[in-house]
Amino acid sequence: MILLVFTAAFLIAGRLDNPLAWLAAASILSFGALGFVDDLLKLRRRKGFSIPVKFAAQLVLGAIVVYTLSRVAPVHFGEVFLPFV
């Protein structure tokens, strides 16, 4: 339910021309989908993903997000950004 509301709000009021907004939405929806599948397995089999499997899936999803972020908005390593200074 929360993911449906988030998706509707993003599509109605989000900055659809910003690739970082799409990346944030995709990461939220992918982690939400992982949780949904885990809960669905718990309802059907009385047991969801094991802790190592769920952790590995989260690591893979996180690595995909970081890789995509590095391609969309490259980070300038060695530089320090101080906001409001």
N, C-alpha and C positions, 0 to 999 in steps of 0.2 A: 504494500500500500504506500509506504513512504517513498519507495523508488518510483512508483507511478506518479505521485505528486511532484517529486523532484524533476522527473523527466518533462512533465507538462509545464512546470514553472520555467524550466530551462528553455524549452522550445518557445514559450510565449514571451518571456522577458529577458532571455539571455542574449549575450553578444555573439550571434551566430557567425560573425565574420572573424572572430578571434580564435586561432587554433589552440591557444592555451585553455580557453573555456571548454572547447571540445575535449581536450585531454583530461581536464578535471572531471567533466561529466562521464567520460568513458571509464576513468578509474573508479569513480563512485559506483557506477553501474556494474562494473566487473567484480568489484569486491562484494557488492550486494548480491550479485548472481551466485557467487561462491557460497555466501551465507544461506541463500535460498535453497540451493541444491543440498547443502549440509542439513538444513532443517527438514527438507523433503525426505531425505534418506532416514532421518531420525523418526519421522512419522511412519514410514513404510517398513523399515527393518528394525526399528528400536535402537539403531546405532548409526550415527553419521560417520563423517570422515574421522580417521584417527588423527591424533594431534600432530604427528610428524607429516602426514599427508596434507593436512590443512595448512600447516606452517610452510611446507614446501610450495604449495600452490600460491600462498600469499607472497612468498619470496619471488616466485616467477612473475606474478602480476606486478609486483613492485619494481622488479628489474625491467620489465617491459615499459612501465611508465617512465622510469628514469631514462632509459635509452631513448624513448620517444621525445621526452623533454629535452634531452641533449641535442636531438636533431632539429626540433622545432625552434627552441630558444637556446642557442649555444651559450654555455657559461664561460666567462672569461676567468680562467683560473689564475690565481695570483693577485687578482684585484679585490679590493674590499669596498663594499657599498655601504655607506652610512646614511640612512634616511634622515631627513630633516636637518642635515648639517650643511 
